């Protein structure tokens, strides 16, 4: 597969210096003792439950626990640290068997000349954004919006261009970080910084990994990264870019025979087709996603795909087709989560189910039902998902307005407006702008007038 083109012409064919080989990871015996008799999967589930208790979002699975216990993860990111401290009160990172953060992350940045083999070049940091000579980069919180051009440190092959565990882990971490930032801040501020990590991931595929297990992880990680970047393009209104990224992910899935990646790519393609005004394509893409997901054991994934199909039918004004798909989505959702649920589906809970159903009823012009489900979507949303709270609140405002309640619509729109300081999403902003435009015809209503004044001041 041909990697995406590099975004800079400064590649060099001259040999690049390699980073010194690090010593072998030291197993984290302390963390292993804390796991006790639980299996890695059971302990990962306990970590996810603890995260939900404090409103944190982590994508913990058995592989992550294995990497911690093997010593591959010397220090957790801030989100995991908060969860571990909640699970084991009074213990420090050192008590948990980790190295101090400053010893792990306070290293000098890599020289700009170092690149991954045959990869896109490492660009210079933006002015006043990165650490200068002799200074150390302060580790950013996972929830912070990006301050530097890159969302992860560029992976570099070992001596002789060997591609191994560190490079695969770097790609996987890039995917997690992009998703977390999007959940909290929306796509607009993130998407411009994603070309370099995506190019780097596909360059790693071209460089090749000797071990099949590492190659499989790289393909899956690069495909998931392409989907994540595609979603950022989608949410920021760049539909052509999004379509290209999803196609790249789908091609990666087909090359490797990865049904989970294929299902994800088709699922997102269905969502994009609906928003781009191609509802029949949305239905076909959702049905293709269902065929791929049929090889997996995840009712929740099939439930989300059914909702994508329902959205296509709704935009085709096919009420019966939409209702059948909605019933299927609800029945599958009721089966509960499973160990086979993909890591990227952490956003899909009852709130998302309600929100997507609200969109279907809105497309069908059943405003009463749309309002009912949109209200539930807002009320049930995890505070971590700021972008989705803004989205569903904006949709609630639109549905209330269509249902003949302009004052209630103005109240909801005002709540969404307050969130737009934190969320940068062209898609949500366009929806809110349309609601404000329609509300102007009700400007004599005091509640509406108050919202319009605040809206005009912000825009």
N, C-alpha and C positions, 0 to 999 in steps of 0.2 A: 504494500500500500504506500502511496506517495504521501509524505507528511505535508501539512499545510505549509505554504511558502513562508519564509522568514520575513519579518517586518522591517529588517534593517539590512543594508548592503555591506556591513562591515565584517563579514565572515572572512576568515583567513584559512588558507590551506596549510599554513606552517604548523608544526607540532606544537601542541599546547602543554604547558606544565601540568602535572598531576598533583592532586592533594596528597599529602602523606597518608599512608595507611594507618588507620586507627587500630588500637589494640582490640583483641576479641572482646565482645561484650561480657560483662560479669553478671551471672544470673542474680536475679533479685530474690534472694531466699526469704527476706522478711515479708515481701508481698505474697509470696507463695504460701507462707504459714497463715497469713490472714484469710486466704481462700479456704483453708481447712479441707473439709470433705466434699465441698461443692465441686462439680465439674466446671471447666472453663465457661461453658455455655450458661450454666446456672448462675455462676458468679457474675457474668456479664449482664444477665437479666436483673440481678440484684443491683448492679451499678445503674442500670437504666431506671429502675424504680426509684432509687435514691435521688437520681437527677430530677425526676418528675416532682418529687417531694419538695424540692427547693426551687422549682421553676427553671432548672438548667436544662440544656439540650446537649446530649452526647450520643454518639453513634457507637456504642460499645458492643463488641461481639467477642466470640471465643478467640479469634485471631489477635485482637488487641490485647486481651489478657495474656495470651502466649508471648506476645512481643514484650510486654512489661516484665513477665517472669524470666524471660531469656536475657533481659538486660538490653535489648535492642532499643527500648524506650527508656532513656536514662532519667528523664524528667517529664512529667505530664504537662500538657498545656493548662491554661488557667481554668478552663471549664472543668476538666477532669480533676484538677487539684481541689476545687470547691466541693465537688461531689465526694472525693475520697475523704476530705476533712469532715464532711457531714456524716459519712459512714463510720469513721473512726475518730470521734471527737478527742481532742487533746493531743493527737499525734502530729508530728511535723513531717515534712516530706522525707527527711532523713530517717525518721522512725519507720516510714513506709518503705524504706529501702532505695529511695531515689537519691540522685546526686543534687546538690544545690543548683538552683536555676542559673545563678551567675556563672557557675563552672561549666554549664552546658551551653547556654545561649548567649553568654556575654563575650563571644569570641570575635576576633577581628573579621570583617567581611572579606570574602574571597577576592583576590585580584580580578580586575575586570577582564583580563586577557584569558581567564580560564573558562572554557566552554565544555559542554558535553561533546563527545565525539561526533563530528559531522553535523553539529546542531546549529540552531539559530544562535547568534551571539548574545552574550549577556550585556544588556544595555546599561548605561550609567544611571545612577540614581537621579531622581528629579531634584532640581535645585532646592536646597534647604530641607530635603526630605530624608536623606539617608545619613549614616554616620560618616564623618570625615576621618582623615588620617589620625591615628592615635586615640580615636574615640570608640566607644562601644555602643552598639545599637540597643536601645531599651526594648525589652520584649513587650509587644503590644498585647492588650487584652484581645481575646478571640472575638468579642462583641464590638470592638472598635471598628469604625470605617477605615478603609485602607489609607495609609499616609504615604506609602511608597509604591513604586510601579508594580511590584511583584507581591503575590499573595503567598508565595512560598519560596524558600531558598532554592536556587537552580540546582537540580541534581547533576552531579559530575561523576563520570565513570572512574573506577579505580585504575591502578597501573595497567597499562596495556589496553585501556578502554573497556575494562570489564564492567558489566552492568549487573548489579546485584540487589540485595535487600534494601540498602539505603535509597537507591534510585526509585525502586517500586514504592517504598514507603513515602517518599517525597511526593510522588504523583497522587497517591491516595490521600495524603494530608491536604494537598491543594484542593481536592474535590470537597473534602469536609469543610475546609475554611471558607471556600466560596459559598457553600450552602448556608453556613452559619451567618455569614455577613449578609447574604440576601434575605434570610429570614428576618433580620433585624433592621436592615437599612434599604432594601430594594435594590434594583439592578443598575440604575443610572450611574451611580458613583463607582461601581465595581467593573462593569463591562469593559471600559476602555483599557483596563490594566490586565486583561486576560489573554491577549494574543501571545505574549512571550511564554508563559507557562504551558499553554496549549502546544505551541511550536516545539517547546523543549520535550514535552511528553511524547510527541510523535517522532521526534528525532531519536529518542531513546529506543523506540521500536525499530527504527532503521539501523541503529548501532547494533542491536541484537543482544540477547542475554543467553548465556550458555546453558543455564538451568531452565528446564521446561516450566517449572513452577513459577519462577520469576518472570519468564516471558508471558505466561498466562495472566499474572497479576498486572503486568505492564499494559497488555492489551485491554484488559477490563478497566484498568484505571484511566487509560487514555480515552477509551470510549465514554466512560462516565464523565470525564472532564469535558469532552466535547459536548455532551448533553447539558452539563451545568452551564457552560459558556453559551450554548444555544438558548437555554432558558433566560439567561441574562439579556441576550439580544431580543428575545421575544418580549420580555417584560418592559424593555426600554424602547419598544416600537420598531425594532430593526428586523422585520419579518424575513426579509431575504437572507440576511446573515443567519438568522435562527434556522431557516430551512437548510442552509448549507451545512451548518454544524450538526444538525440531526442526521443529515444524509451521511456525513463522515462517521458518526457514531454507528449508524446502521451498517455501513460498509465494514467497519471494524468488527461488529458482531457477526456478520456473515463470514468474514475471513476466518474467524476463530471458532465458529459454531457455538456462540454463547447465547443461549435462549434468554437469560435474564437481561443481558444488555440489549438484545433485539426487542424484547417486550418493552423495556424502558424507552428506547428510541421511538418505537411506534406509538407508545402512549403519549409522549410529548408531541410527536408529529400530529396526532389527532387533535390535541389541544390547540396547537398552532393553526391547523387548517380551519378549525371552527372560528378562531379569532380573525383569521385572514379572509373570512367570507367564503370558505369552500366547505360547507357542511357535509356534502356527500363524500368528499375526500376524508373528512374527519371520521365518518362512520366506517369507511373502508380501513383506515389506519387503525382504528380501535379494534376492529375485528381481526386484523393481522396481529395486533398486540395480544389479543386473547389467544390466538393459536400458539404464539410463542410461549406465553405464560402458562399454557396448559401443561407444559412439561415441568413446571415448578409446582411446589406444594404450598402456595400462598393464596388463601382466599381473599386476603386484604388487597393484594395486587390485582386479582381478578375483579374485585369490587370497584377499585378505582378505574380500571379499564372500562367496566360497564358504565360508569358515570361519564367517561369520555364519549362513549357511544351514544348515551342518552343526550348529551349536549348536541351532538350532530343531528340526531333525529329532531330535537326541539327546534333547532335553527332551520330545519327543513319543514317545520310546522307539522310534523308527523306525530300527533299526540299519542297514538297507540304504541308506536315504536318506542317513543320516549318512555312511556309508562312501563313497558315491559323491561326495558333496560334499567330503569330506576328500581323496580322490584327485585331484579336480579342483583343489583348493587347492594341493596339493603340486606337481602338474604345472605349474601357472601360476607358482608361486613359483620353480621351478627355471629358468625362462626368464631370471631375473635382473632387476635394476633397469633402468629406462629413463628417458629425459629427460621422458617424459610422466607420470611418477609424481607425484601431487600433493604439494605441500609438507607437508601435514599428516601424511603417512604416514611421517615419519622414525622413528617408534617401531616400525614394522613390519619386523622382521627375523626371523632364524631363532628367536630366543628367543620372540618373540610367537607365531610359528607353532606351536612346541612347546607353549606355555602354553595356547593356545586348543584345540589337539587334546586336551590333558590334560583340559580341562573337558568335552569331549565324551565321552571314555571314562568320566569320573567320573559324568556324568549317566546313562550306560548301565549303570553298575554294574560296569564292567570295571576293578577297582581296580589290578590289576597294570600294565596299560597306562597308566592314569592316573598312577601313581607314576613310571613310566619317563619319560614325557613331561614331567611336572612337574619332575623332577630336571634334565632337559636345559634346561628353560626357565630355571631358577634359575642353572645353570652358565653359560649362554650370554648372560645379560643384561648389557648395557652398564651400568657403574657409575653413569652419569648418570641412569638411569631408576630412581631409588630407590623410587618408588611401585610400579613393576612388580615389583621384587625382593621387596618386602614382600608383594605380592599373590600371586606364584607360590610364595613360601616358605610362606605361609599355606595355599594350596591343597595344596601338597605335604604339609603336616602333616595336613590333613584326609584326604587320600587314604591316607597311611600308616596312620592310625588305622582307617579303614574296611578296610584290607588286613590288619589284625590285628597291627600293629607299634606299640603305644602308646609304648614308650620312644623309638623313632626319631621318632615323631610329636611327642613332647614336645621333643626336641632341635630339630626344625625349627620348632616353634611358639615356642621360646625365641629363635631367631634372628629370627623375625618380630616378636616382642615388642620386641626391642632396636631395631628399625627404626621402631616406632610413635612414638618420640620425634621423629622427623624427618617422618614421614608422617601426615597428618591426613585419613583417609578413612573415613567411616562404613561404607561397604561392606566394606572390609577388616577394620575393627574388629569388625563384626558376625560375619564369618566366624571370626575368631580367638576371639571370645567363645563361639561355638558349639563350636569345637574344645575349648576349656578346659572347657566344661560336660560334654562327653562324657568327657574325660580324667579327671574327678573319680571316675568308677567304677573307675579304675585307680590310685587314690591310694596304694596300698601299694607301688607300684613307686617305687624311690628317685629315678629320673630324672624320672618324672612328678611326684612330690612336690616336687622342686626347682623344676620349671617352675611348678607351681601356686602355690608360695610367692612366686615373683617376679611372677607374674601378679596375685595378690591385692594385693601391695604396690604395684603400679603403678596398679591400678584402684581 
